[in-house]
Amino acid sequence: MLAPVMASGKKLSVKRAAGLVLGLFALAAMPFFSFEGLSFSGHVALGIFLMAAVFWITEPIPIYATSMSVILAQVVLLSDQSVIAGLLTRLHPEGYTAPAYTQFYGTLANPIIILFLGGFTLAAAAEKYKLDRNLTRVLLKPFGTRPEMVSLGVMVVTATLSAFMSNTATTAMMMTVAIPIVAMVPRDDPFRRLIGLSIPVGANIGGIATPIGTPPNAVALAALAQEDVFVPFSTWMMLAVPLVIVTLFLAWWGICRIFKPRIEEFELQIDSSFDRSPRAIASYVVFGVTVVLWVTEKLHGVPSAVVAFLPIVLLPAMGVLEKKEIRGFSWEVLWLVAGGISLGLSLQQTGLAAWMIGRVSWEGFGTTGLVILFSLVGFLVANLVSHTVSATILMPIAISLVLPLAGGIASALIIPIAAIGVIVSYANILPISTPPNAIAMSTGLIETRDLAVSGILVGVLGFVFTILFALVLWPLVL
């Protein structure tokens, strides 16, 4: 008998095999249950939701494949083109709501997906022409030679790049810059661990600053867009950048106290120069114009997703990016986010989200209590599974809970949903919590206990200050 295998060819672990069976059972069994107050389409959507949650947590198949499975299941079981619609209708006399199948497929071209694709395009051009490396050299120079200031410089530069590039790509690039230099430091000097932690901490915090910085931001914005609430690029930055600055500085200060360097002076040298070829210059111009248009969205009124299409078109058209660079995009991230958007769509349209909320009495919590509760749950879960998965599961439920407490005013959702999405990104205690942590661990500069120490520090800072900002400062911005 053939053993079940993953896409990579490795045998499924007991956990993954159990997850596969449990997820498929939930999908198949839920339509045959009869929960009071839940429509038949809601039962089908509940099966899809449970399958997705189990698959995302146990990973019997890759998490991005799970997202595509969600869309397929919705088209096959819920849409107006369902191949078994007649059978399902006969099984349940009340029938079920049948959204157009194009709504589910359309999530693959959602404006949030286009926004992220634009970010990938800029990041690929920056890496190809070493714009990221040269910006690192220029931005680090003012920080001097004191080890603590070098650490701050590394953290600030990493955070800045991570705001507009993939956290993973930024961490990988910064590690290649730092490792040869840190190799000159004695192995017992805590400065090695300080630098090793500065990069993932900077990447994880810096990604919060912009809508394209990290997938949970996209999940939060997509969830708001489902309620016809559209947050401009610049508005998100006005909310997030001050928070990023405060938590980044305090995280640096705390980590420097814990991992105090022994050396008194250190010079970080990066040998690189700006490429002045026509295509490199074209990439610089497109990068600069796109970023300026993003941060001035409120002035000109062009949505950030429309602006994002400029680099998608211009960079390949001018020969700045070729097929091999485009093939290297993190397409799996786009699939993952699209699946989450699609799942939120079915939860809303079938009434499942409203039904789930009705099972619990939430009156005593209030909006602030709900935000704190969901943020805490999101933080704990996101340390164990993907940040994106955590945000994807929580956002539709959180919106359905918060909206009635906000009097049905959709614009009142911005602060609660942004707070939950941001706090998820501060969950970085374990090596598996986020790719930057895993990359940092792979270098040998840090150990698991170092990540745990810095992760707890950053997590507490992020949780406390996000709640404070959401209660005190964000209302002034909006």
Secondary structure as the mmCIF struct_conf table of DSSP 4:
data_model
#
loop_
_struct_conf.conf_type_id
_struct_conf.id
_struct_conf.beg_label_comp_id
_struct_conf.beg_label_asym_id
_struct_conf.beg_label_seq_id
_struct_conf.end_label_comp_id
_struct_conf.end_label_asym_id
_struct_conf.end_label_seq_id
HELX_LH_PP_P HELX_LH_PP_P1 LEU A 2 PRO A 4
STRN STRN1 VAL A 5 VAL A 5
TURN_TY1_P TURN_TY1_P1 ALA A 7 SER A 8
BEND BEND1 GLY A 9 GLY A 9
HELX_LH_PP_P HELX_LH_PP_P2 LYS A 10 LYS A 10
STRN STRN2 LYS A 11 LYS A 11
HELX_LH_PP_P HELX_LH_PP_P3 LEU A 12 SER A 13
HELX_RH_AL_P HELX_RH_AL_P1 VAL A 14 ALA A 29
HELX_RH_3T_P HELX_RH_3T_P1 MET A 30 PHE A 32
TURN_TY1_P TURN_TY1_P2 GLU A 36 GLY A 37
HELX_RH_AL_P HELX_RH_AL_P2 PHE A 40 THR A 58
BEND BEND2 PRO A 60 ILE A 61
HELX_RH_AL_P HELX_RH_AL_P3 ILE A 63 LEU A 77
TURN_TY1_P TURN_TY1_P3 LEU A 78 LEU A 78
BEND BEND3 SER A 79 SER A 79
TURN_TY1_P TURN_TY1_P4 ASP A 80 GLN A 81
TURN_TY1_P TURN_TY1_P5 VAL A 83 ILE A 84
HELX_RH_AL_P HELX_RH_AL_P4 ALA A 85 LEU A 91
BEND BEND4 HIS A 92 HIS A 92
TURN_TY1_P TURN_TY1_P6 PRO A 93 GLU A 94
HELX_RH_AL_P HELX_RH_AL_P5 TYR A 101 TYR A 105
HELX_RH_3T_P HELX_RH_3T_P2 GLY A 106 ALA A 109
HELX_RH_AL_P HELX_RH_AL_P6 PRO A 111 LYS A 128
TURN_TY1_P TURN_TY1_P7 TYR A 129 LYS A 130
HELX_RH_AL_P HELX_RH_AL_P7 LEU A 131 LEU A 140
HELX_RH_3T_P HELX_RH_3T_P3 LYS A 141 PHE A 143
BEND BEND5 THR A 145 THR A 145
HELX_RH_AL_P HELX_RH_AL_P8 PRO A 147 SER A 162
TURN_TY1_P TURN_TY1_P8 ALA A 163 PHE A 164
BEND BEND6 MET A 165 MET A 165
HELX_RH_AL_P HELX_RH_AL_P9 ASN A 167 VAL A 182
TURN_TY1_P TURN_TY1_P9 ALA A 183 MET A 184
BEND BEND7 VAL A 185 VAL A 185
TURN_TY1_P TURN_TY1_P10 ARG A 187 ASP A 188
TURN_TY1_P TURN_TY1_P11 PRO A 190 PRO A 190
HELX_RH_AL_P HELX_RH_AL_P10 PHE A 191 GLY A 206
HELX_RH_3T_P HELX_RH_3T_P4 GLY A 207 ALA A 209
BEND BEND8 THR A 210 THR A 210
TURN_TY1_P TURN_TY1_P12 PRO A 211 ILE A 212
BEND BEND9 GLY A 213 THR A 214
HELX_RH_AL_P HELX_RH_AL_P11 PRO A 215 ALA A 225
TURN_TY1_P TURN_TY1_P13 GLN A 226 ASP A 228
HELX_RH_AL_P HELX_RH_AL_P12 PHE A 233 ILE A 258
BEND BEND10 PHE A 259 PHE A 259
BEND BEND11 ARG A 262 ARG A 262
BEND BEND12 GLU A 264 GLU A 264
BEND BEND13 SER A 277 SER A 277
HELX_RH_AL_P HELX_RH_AL_P13 PRO A 278 VAL A 295
TURN_TY1_P TURN_TY1_P14 THR A 296 THR A 296
HELX_RH_AL_P HELX_RH_AL_P14 GLU A 297 HIS A 300
HELX_RH_AL_P HELX_RH_AL_P15 SER A 304 ALA A 317
TURN_TY1_P TURN_TY1_P15 MET A 318 GLY A 319
BEND BEND14 VAL A 320 LEU A 321
HELX_RH_AL_P HELX_RH_AL_P16 LYS A 323 ARG A 327
TURN_TY1_P TURN_TY1_P16 GLY A 328 GLY A 328
BEND BEND15 PHE A 329 PHE A 329
HELX_RH_AL_P HELX_RH_AL_P17 TRP A 331 GLN A 349
TURN_TY1_P TURN_TY1_P17 THR A 350 THR A 350
BEND BEND16 GLY A 351 GLY A 351
HELX_RH_AL_P HELX_RH_AL_P18 LEU A 352 GLY A 358
TURN_TY1_P TURN_TY1_P18 ARG A 359 ARG A 359
BEND BEND17 VAL A 360 VAL A 360
TURN_TY1_P TURN_TY1_P19 GLU A 363 PHE A 365
HELX_RH_AL_P HELX_RH_AL_P19 GLY A 366 ALA A 382
TURN_TY1_P TURN_TY1_P20 ASN A 383 LEU A 384
BEND BEND18 VAL A 385 VAL A 385
HELX_RH_AL_P HELX_RH_AL_P20 HIS A 387 LEU A 405
TURN_TY1_P TURN_TY1_P21 ALA A 406 GLY A 408
HELX_RH_3T_P HELX_RH_3T_P5 ALA A 410 LEU A 413
HELX_RH_AL_P HELX_RH_AL_P21 ILE A 414 SER A 425
TURN_TY1_P TURN_TY1_P22 TYR A 426 TYR A 426
BEND BEND19 LEU A 430 LEU A 430
TURN_TY1_P TURN_TY1_P23 PRO A 431 ILE A 432
BEND BEND20 SER A 433 SER A 433
HELX_RH_AL_P HELX_RH_AL_P22 PRO A 435 SER A 442
TURN_TY1_P TURN_TY1_P24 THR A 443 GLY A 444
BEND BEND21 LEU A 445 ILE A 446
HELX_RH_AL_P HELX_RH_AL_P23 THR A 448 LEU A 468
HELX_RH_PI_P HELX_RH_PI_P1 PHE A 469 LEU A 473
HELX_RH_AL_P HELX_RH_AL_P24 TRP A 474 VAL A 477
#
